[in-house]
């Protein structure tokens, strides 16, 4: 399904962003342990990365819902075809 490729690409992007978030948080923790002030730029970068993750999560959720709806429509078609076959079959 086309959604699978899109979800895989989103997963890779979120993984990369997640690594960046981990590095930023590690730097912030180190700075705090040393009694240093955390630069505003680091806060801004972290906020931006977290926002990106939220956007990717929304897109992934949308893709999964679209795929589920397509699967449901396919199942409904199968069920209708089966009902049609039952009605056309001769009774004993």
N, C-alpha and C positions, 0 to 999 in steps of 0.2 A: 504493500500500500504506500502511496506517496507520503502519507503522514509519517511513516516510519523513518524515512530519510530526513525529514525536517526535524523530527524529534531527536534523532541521533546528532544532527548538526547543533541543535540547541544544547544538548547534553555536553558536547565538546566545548562549546562556548562558555557554558556555566562552570564547567570544570576549570577552565583557564581563569575565569574571573575569581572562582573560589580560591585558587592558589594565590592569586594576587591579594585577596582579602586576608588569607592566612598570613602572608608576609607582612602586610600592613599592621595587623593586630599584633603579631610577634614584635614588630618594631615599636609599637605603642607600649606594649607590656615592658619591653626592655627599657624604654625611656622612663616609664613610671618607676620601675625598680631602681633606676639610677637617680631618681629625683629630678629628672629633666622635664621641661615643658614639652608637650606634644605639639608639633607644628600644625598650624591651621590647615596647611596644604594636605597634610596626612589625613586629617579629619574629612576634608572635602573629597579627597580621592576615595576614601572608604565609603562615604555617603553615596558617591556616584556609582561605585561598584555594587553596593547593595541595591541601589535603584535599578541597575542593569539586571541583576539577578531577579528582582521582582518582575520586571518586564518580560524576561525570558520565561519565568514561571507562568505568567498569564498566557503567553503565546503557546507554551506546551499544553497547558490546560485546555485551551481552545482547540488545538489540534487533536487532543485525545477525545474531547467531546464530539468533534466532527467525525472522527473515526468510529466512535461508539454509535452515533446516529446512523452512519452508513451501514454498520453491521446490523443494527436493529431493523433497518429498512430491508436488508437482504433476508434476514430471518423472517420478517413479515411476508415477503414474497414467497419464500419456501412454504410457510404455513398455509398461505392462500392456495398455492399450487396443490398441496396435499389435500386440502379441503375439497378442491375441485375434483381431484382424483377419487376421493371417497364418494362424492355425489354421483359421479359418472359410473362407478363400479356397480355391477348388477347385484341385487340382494338375493340371498338364498331363502 
